[in-house]
């Protein structure tokens, strides 16, 4: 998806060309695109015999969906459990957690900053 967001639109060949070596097989990219299309994340327009794919969902919306799914499926729909897990994994200090709390408070008080 990152490649498609960066490109805006493209054919399977174009998307595959943006991958680092070793590049995935064309069929692999095509299959992933079709799965994303079935999920309503990607669509296409026909251009002769080819399809030009483009995202239907913004990166922000996609990220939101993925994070909420992660929270629901792995952390019993608990944000504190998820946040604690990542804080431990990233070995955040108390000072870093306080900075995060302050930044979160600022964001919540100024919702137009999003």
Secondary structure, DSSP 8 states (H G I E B T S, - for coil): -HHHHHHSEE-HHHHHHTS-SS---HHHHHHHHHHHHHTTSEEEEEETTEEEEEESS-HHHHHHHHHHHHHHHHSTT-HHHHHHHHHHHTT--HHHHHHHHHHHHHHHH-GGG-
